[in-house]
Amino acid sequence: MKLLRKLFGAKPKVEPIKAAPIPVAEPKAPKPVITLDVVEQTNDESELLKLASDGATSQLRQAAAEKIHSREILEQLAKVVKTKDKNVFKIVKTKLDVFKAEDAKIAELEASAERICEKIERHAQFDADALFKAKLDVLQSEWDNLGQVSIIVQSRYQAALAACEAKINAQAQAIADEEEKQALDKQALQLAEEALSSLKKLAADIYSTSHVDDLLNANYEVKIHELSNAVRLAANRHLPLEKLTKEFEQRKQQTLNLIDQIKTSGTVKQLTEKLEQVEDSDLVKSTQQKLQQLMKSAKDLGDELPEALTEAKAKMDALWAQRHQAEQAAKNAMRDFSELARKGLWAAEQGFVRKARAIQKELQEKRSQLADIPKGIQNKIDDFEAQLAKLGDWHEFAVTPKKEALIAQMQSLANSSMNPETLATKIHELQDSWKEVSKGVQQQDDELWQQFQQASAIAYAPCKDFFEAQAAERDNNLEKRRELVKQLQQYLQGYDFANAVWKDVEQTLKTARAEWQNYWPVPRKAGNELQKEFENLMEQLFNKITAEYEQNKNAKQALVEQAQLLLNSTDSRSATETVKQLQAQWKAIGKSWHKEDQQLWQEFRKHCDAVFALRNQAFEAAKEQRQAIIAQAEQLIAQLHAIAGQSLEAIAAAKADIDNITVQFNDLELPKEAAKQLHNKFHAGIAAINTQRNTAKTKAEEQRWADLFSALDATRQYELAILAQQPAEQLAVQKSALDKLLADTPRWPNGTLSALQQRLAKANELTRESQAANAELLRTLSIRAEIVTGQESPDSDKQSRMEYQVKQMQVAFGQRDSRFEPSSFHALLVEWIGLGGVADDTYEPLWKRFDHCRKLAAQSQDK
């Protein structure tokens, strides 16, 4: 209070100097010194306004200005210190800029809301096409993202939205009606299509009927009439069914004709059975014609042949093919017989006795299989028989001298000193000559044959033992080869070629070939057959080796190509890792042909070395690049921390620089090993700037309230001076100081300045009665504040609190009262501001209770 009296010119009371035994006067009490602690403990914004404008030191004024948060008081303070205190003005201007930014934001929000309303109103003028709802959803989404706007704009938005939704509903109803019509049309079309499909199936059923009586009992004409009615009903909906109706009528008439045809000729099954049973050609032909007419009727319907007709056609075709085949076989046999007779006559005319006799025998066998032989062919046979008889007589006359000469040559070989193999060859040559001479001879001259056989046995006796030993050796070699073939078969079948040791497989191939060569000689015929089997097995084994070598070669060639492609890779790290994988794969691949394998290895190694060289170059370049990026990031972080250490005004002015630094930092591709540390440093800089901003904002808000409370207390002191009827000069000084305080305070809490001004305007109307009434109203406001924030009231006010709550419940009829919410505390504050002239002893305890509740309400809103 001493501070307020000093500010408003009140004269402090002077205590008289008491006498003392010692004739020394006591020192005067020092003037109270206002320190920063006093500023920190003061929340009255009116008092802070005075301190910020008239404080003794710049530091004190700045501290007081930092605590003012009311916009009205800040605006008053700005007017006072604009030319008086530059530092305080900067603080106040920064806080006011925040309010201006909020005002601009609200204005921009309202403008955005107006624009959206205009868009929706224009949109409501368009037809509700396919994109109408989607465009409306976009506009609604834009509106939902706006936030709280004025009631007038909200009403305008709701009206435009309702117009759009009405159009959408109307369009939806129209679509529903159209969909219902389309559904009915679809059902009608489906009914017509099903009728046509049923008519087609009906025709197939008619063809499958077993007997004409079954056809009559089925009432097919009635069913066709019912289907016709269905198509007619569908056509009544004016659908484009002209083509379907035309097809139905055409098929309907054809089906009725088919029924009449079957009644006359019989069913397909009856005609098929008749065709299988009759043998008369005329009857068969007549039955076939009836079946063909039914098939023609089916083709006229445009569908595939029914199963019954298909089976009937298959049987007709089989019968025709069987008869045609028999006739063709008879013709072929007669033609072959005629050709054979011609060949026999030619052989007899050319003197080929043996060939002619063989043909004669074959003609006799085939003649028994033929029924009638044409006369021309019989004449050929007669000429052939006559010519063959003449040829036989001449051949017997010329052969005897040759046989006698062969007997003499064979006898001369007896006791010969020739090599057994040469002797045997000579004997075989004479035997072949005997066979050649004896060809075509009807009588074999047994005496000459016995002489030749006896001479052959005597001549061959020395060769018998020799060839028996050779035969035994050949048989033994043959068995060994068979055993080798058997082993190879077992090896091919039992060996796990999927996990083969190919070096062992190659050795097996070489060993088998060498052993096979050792087992020689062998019987020719059996040996040749076994040789083929052996070569087949060896080829299988060799093919497996070849396939493995070729597969390995292709695999290595693929690795070479992959390694070569890596030379063009821009990611050296990935290329290096891939090369290592390729090298591991190379080691896992088996060998191929030696020369090609070496060539592939040299090429592969060249590409791998090149990739490693590129990796080293890229690694060094990447290392330099990472260091440059880290240095750039550190520089940006240093700039950020430098800004964080500056004043709030400098931070606000550096907003564009901060944004630019943030963009540059985010654009950097930080190295993985340093990214976390750099990000932490960067965020620490941003956090320091935000902390500085938040601290300033909090201080500004606190200053607004401090300015308000200071103004409230100064106003009340002025009111008390009026009630005390102090001199007019003193009242004028206080009023002047109060006006200056209100004018110099730059920013006030919303709505408080006008309430304070109204109260000040009514100060001269105060009376002792109004003072007492205001004291009771302040007590009631304190109780209401405690109710809003859930605080207990003092025992002296509990009865009043209960009465107030009961009264409010009666007024609200049990409804929830919005005034009993923490967010409604501002209204209580405005009421509090309007009640003046309350004495200190009453006001201060009530204000302490009310201010405590105000702080709780503010904390609740912050949460």
FENKA-V874100 format. One record per residue. N is the residue number from 1. RES is the residue in one small letter. OMEGA is omega in whole degrees, 0 to 359 (999 if undefined). Layout:
BEGIN
n	res	omega
N	RES	OMEGA
N	RES	OMEGA
END
This chain:
BEGIN
n	res	omega
1	m	178
2	k	180
3	l	180
4	l	178
5	r	177
6	k	181
7	l	185
8	f	173
9	g	179
10	a	182
11	k	179
12	p	177
13	k	181
14	v	180
15	e	177
16	p	180
17	i	180
18	k	178
19	a	180
20	a	180
21	p	181
22	i	185
23	p	177
24	v	181
25	a	177
26	e	180
27	p	178
28	k	177
29	a	182
30	p	176
31	k	180
32	p	180
33	v	179
34	i	181
35	t	177
36	l	178
37	d	178
38	v	179
39	v	182
40	e	182
41	q	183
42	t	176
43	n	180
44	d	184
45	e	176
46	s	178
47	e	178
48	l	177
49	l	178
50	k	181
51	l	182
52	a	182
53	s	187
54	d	181
55	g	186
56	a	183
57	t	178
58	s	179
59	q	179
60	l	180
61	r	180
62	q	179
63	a	179
64	a	180
65	a	179
66	e	184
67	k	180
68	i	182
69	h	181
70	s	182
71	r	182
72	e	180
73	i	177
74	l	178
75	e	177
76	q	181
77	l	180
78	a	179
79	k	184
80	v	190
81	v	184
82	k	180
83	t	186
84	k	183
85	d	185
86	k	183
87	n	178
88	v	180
89	f	178
90	k	179
91	i	182
92	v	181
93	k	178
94	t	179
95	k	179
96	l	177
97	d	177
98	v	179
99	f	179
100	k	178
101	a	177
102	e	178
103	d	179
104	a	180
105	k	178
106	i	179
107	a	178
108	e	177
109	l	179
110	e	179
111	a	178
112	s	179
113	a	178
114	e	180
115	r	179
116	i	178
117	c	178
118	e	180
119	k	181
120	i	178
121	e	176
122	r	180
123	h	180
124	a	180
125	q	182
126	f	176
127	d	182
128	a	179
129	d	185
130	a	183
131	l	185
132	f	182
133	k	181
134	a	179
135	k	179
136	l	178
137	d	179
138	v	179
139	l	177
140	q	178
141	s	177
142	e	180
143	w	181
144	d	181
145	n	184
146	l	189
147	g	185
148	q	177
149	v	183
150	s	182
151	i	181
152	i	180
153	v	178
154	q	179
155	s	178
156	r	180
157	y	182
158	q	180
159	a	179
160	a	179
161	l	179
162	a	178
163	a	179
164	c	180
165	e	177
166	a	178
167	k	179
168	i	180
169	n	179
170	a	178
171	q	179
172	a	178
173	q	179
174	a	178
175	i	179
176	a	178
177	d	180
178	e	179
179	e	178
180	e	178
181	k	180
182	q	179
183	a	179
184	l	178
185	d	180
186	k	178
187	q	179
188	a	179
189	l	178
190	q	179
191	l	179
192	a	180
193	e	178
194	e	178
195	a	178
196	l	179
197	s	179
198	s	178
199	l	177
200	k	180
201	k	179
202	l	179
203	a	178
204	a	178
205	d	180
206	i	179
207	y	183
208	s	181
209	t	183
210	s	186
211	h	180
212	v	179
213	d	177
214	d	179
215	l	180
216	l	182
217	n	185
218	a	179
219	n	182
220	y	180
221	e	179
222	v	180
223	k	179
224	i	178
225	h	179
226	e	178
227	l	179
228	s	178
229	n	180
230	a	179
231	v	180
232	r	179
233	l	179
234	a	181
235	a	181
236	n	180
237	r	176
238	h	176
239	l	179
240	p	183
241	l	184
242	e	182
243	k	181
244	l	180
245	t	180
246	k	179
247	e	180
248	f	182
249	e	179
250	q	180
251	r	178
252	k	181
253	q	179
254	q	180
255	t	178
256	l	177
257	n	180
258	l	179
259	i	179
260	d	181
261	q	181
262	i	177
263	k	183
264	t	188
265	s	184
266	g	180
267	t	179
268	v	181
269	k	179
270	q	181
271	l	180
272	t	178
273	e	179
274	k	180
275	l	180
276	e	187
277	q	186
278	v	177
279	e	179
280	d	186
281	s	180
282	d	179
283	l	177
284	v	180
285	k	180
286	s	180
287	t	179
288	q	179
289	q	178
290	k	178
291	l	180
292	q	176
293	q	177
294	l	178
295	m	178
296	k	178
297	s	179
298	a	179
299	k	178
300	d	177
301	l	175
302	g	181
303	d	174
304	e	181
305	l	176
306	p	184
307	e	181
308	a	178
309	l	178
310	t	178
311	e	179
312	a	179
313	k	179
314	a	179
315	k	177
316	m	180
317	d	180
318	a	179
319	l	180
320	w	181
321	a	180
322	q	180
323	r	179
324	h	181
325	q	180
326	a	180
327	e	181
328	q	178
329	a	179
330	a	179
331	k	181
332	n	180
333	a	180
334	m	179
335	r	178
336	d	180
337	f	180
338	s	180
339	e	179
340	l	177
341	a	178
342	r	180
343	k	179
344	g	179
345	l	179
346	w	180
347	a	180
348	a	179
349	e	180
350	q	177
351	g	179
352	f	188
353	v	184
354	r	180
355	k	181
356	a	180
357	r	179
358	a	179
359	i	179
360	q	180
361	k	181
362	e	178
363	l	180
364	q	179
365	e	184
366	k	182
367	r	181
368	s	182
369	q	182
370	l	181
371	a	181
372	d	179
373	i	179
374	p	184
375	k	180
376	g	179
377	i	179
378	q	177
379	n	177
380	k	181
381	i	180
382	d	178
383	d	180
384	f	180
385	e	181
386	a	181
387	q	180
388	l	179
389	a	179
390	k	182
391	l	181
392	g	181
393	d	182
394	w	184
395	h	179
396	e	182
397	f	188
398	a	191
399	v	189
400	t	181
401	p	181
402	k	180
403	k	180
404	e	179
405	a	179
406	l	178
407	i	180
408	a	180
409	q	180
410	m	180
411	q	181
412	s	181
413	l	180
414	a	181
415	n	180
416	s	178
417	s	180
418	m	171
419	n	184
420	p	181
421	e	179
422	t	180
423	l	180
424	a	179
425	t	180
426	k	180
427	i	180
428	h	179
429	e	178
430	l	179
431	q	178
432	d	179
433	s	179
434	w	181
435	k	181
436	e	181
437	v	186
438	s	180
439	k	175
440	g	182
441	v	181
442	q	180
443	q	186
444	q	174
445	d	188
446	d	183
447	e	178
448	l	180
449	w	179
450	q	178
451	q	182
452	f	180
453	q	180
454	q	179
455	a	179
456	s	182
457	a	180
458	i	182
459	a	186
460	y	184
461	a	180
462	p	184
463	c	189
464	k	182
465	d	182
466	f	183
467	f	175
468	e	178
469	a	178
470	q	180
471	a	179
472	a	179
473	e	180
474	r	179
475	d	179
476	n	178
477	n	179
478	l	179
479	e	179
480	k	178
481	r	177
482	r	179
483	e	178
484	l	177
485	v	179
486	k	179
487	q	179
488	l	178
489	q	178
490	q	180
491	y	180
492	l	182
493	q	188
494	g	185
495	y	180
496	d	182
497	f	177
498	a	178
499	n	188
500	a	167
501	v	193
502	w	174
503	k	177
504	d	179
505	v	178
506	e	179
507	q	177
508	t	179
509	l	181
510	k	181
511	t	180
512	a	179
513	r	181
514	a	180
515	e	180
516	w	179
517	q	180
518	n	182
519	y	182
520	w	4
521	p	178
522	v	175
523	p	190
524	r	186
525	k	180
526	a	180
527	g	180
528	n	179
529	e	180
530	l	178
531	q	178
532	k	180
533	e	179
534	f	181
535	e	178
536	n	179
537	l	180
538	m	179
539	e	177
540	q	180
541	l	179
542	f	179
543	n	177
544	k	178
545	i	180
546	t	179
547	a	179
548	e	179
549	y	181
550	e	178
551	q	179
552	n	179
553	k	180
554	n	180
555	a	180
556	k	177
557	q	178
558	a	178
559	l	177
560	v	181
561	e	178
562	q	179
563	a	180
564	q	179
565	l	181
566	l	178
567	l	181
568	n	182
569	s	177
570	t	179
571	d	185
572	s	180
573	r	179
574	s	179
575	a	180
576	t	179
577	e	179
578	t	178
579	v	178
580	k	177
581	q	179
582	l	179
583	q	177
584	a	178
585	q	180
586	w	181
587	k	182
588	a	181
589	i	179
590	g	184
591	k	175
592	s	176
593	w	194
594	h	185
595	k	180
596	e	179
597	d	179
598	q	180
599	q	179
600	l	181
601	w	180
602	q	180
603	e	180
604	f	182
605	r	179
606	k	181
607	h	180
608	c	179
609	d	180
610	a	179
611	v	179
612	f	179
613	a	178
614	l	179
615	r	180
616	n	178
617	q	181
618	a	180
619	f	180
620	e	179
621	a	180
622	a	179
623	k	178
624	e	180
625	q	179
626	r	179
627	q	179
628	a	180
629	i	179
630	i	179
631	a	180
632	q	179
633	a	178
634	e	179
635	q	179
636	l	180
637	i	179
638	a	178
639	q	181
640	l	179
641	h	177
642	a	177
643	i	182
644	a	180
645	g	182
646	q	180
647	s	181
648	l	180
649	e	179
650	a	178
651	i	179
652	a	180
653	a	183
654	a	182
655	k	180
656	a	178
657	d	179
658	i	179
659	d	180
660	n	178
661	i	180
662	t	179
663	v	180
664	q	181
665	f	181
666	n	179
667	d	181
668	l	173
669	e	187
670	l	175
671	p	185
672	k	185
673	e	182
674	a	187
675	a	184
676	k	181
677	q	180
678	l	178
679	h	179
680	n	179
681	k	182
682	f	181
683	h	176
684	a	176
685	g	178
686	i	181
687	a	179
688	a	178
689	i	180
690	n	179
691	t	179
692	q	179
693	r	182
694	n	179
695	t	180
696	a	180
697	k	180
698	t	179
699	k	179
700	a	179
701	e	179
702	e	180
703	q	179
704	r	180
705	w	179
706	a	177
707	d	180
708	l	183
709	f	177
710	s	179
711	a	179
712	l	182
713	d	178
714	a	178
715	t	181
716	r	178
717	q	177
718	y	178
719	e	178
720	l	178
721	a	178
722	i	180
723	l	179
724	a	177
725	q	177
726	q	183
727	p	183
728	a	181
729	e	180
730	q	178
731	l	180
732	a	179
733	v	179
734	q	180
735	k	180
736	s	179
737	a	180
738	l	178
739	d	180
740	k	179
741	l	180
742	l	182
743	a	185
744	d	179
745	t	188
746	p	187
747	r	181
748	w	169
749	p	187
750	n	174
751	g	185
752	t	183
753	l	181
754	s	178
755	a	180
756	l	180
757	q	177
758	q	178
759	r	181
760	l	180
761	a	182
762	k	185
763	a	183
764	n	181
765	e	184
766	l	175
767	t	178
768	r	178
769	e	179
770	s	177
771	q	179
772	a	179
773	a	179
774	n	178
775	a	178
776	e	179
777	l	176
778	l	177
779	r	178
780	t	178
781	l	177
782	s	178
783	i	179
784	r	179
785	a	179
786	e	177
787	i	182
788	v	185
789	t	177
790	g	181
791	q	177
792	e	175
793	s	177
794	p	181
795	d	181
796	s	183
797	d	183
798	k	179
799	q	178
800	s	180
801	r	181
802	m	180
803	e	180
804	y	182
805	q	178
806	v	180
807	k	181
808	q	177
809	m	179
810	q	181
811	v	185
812	a	181
813	f	176
814	g	179
815	q	178
816	r	182
817	d	182
818	s	179
819	r	180
820	f	177
821	e	177
822	p	182
823	s	181
824	s	185
825	f	181
826	h	179
827	a	177
828	l	180
829	l	179
830	v	177
831	e	180
832	w	181
833	i	184
834	g	183
835	l	185
836	g	172
837	g	182
838	v	184
839	a	185
840	d	186
841	d	177
842	t	188
843	y	190
844	e	177
845	p	178
846	l	179
847	w	179
848	k	178
849	r	183
850	f	182
851	d	176
852	h	179
853	c	179
854	r	180
855	k	178
856	l	179
857	a	179
858	a	178
859	q	179
860	s	179
861	q	179
862	d	179
863	k	999
END
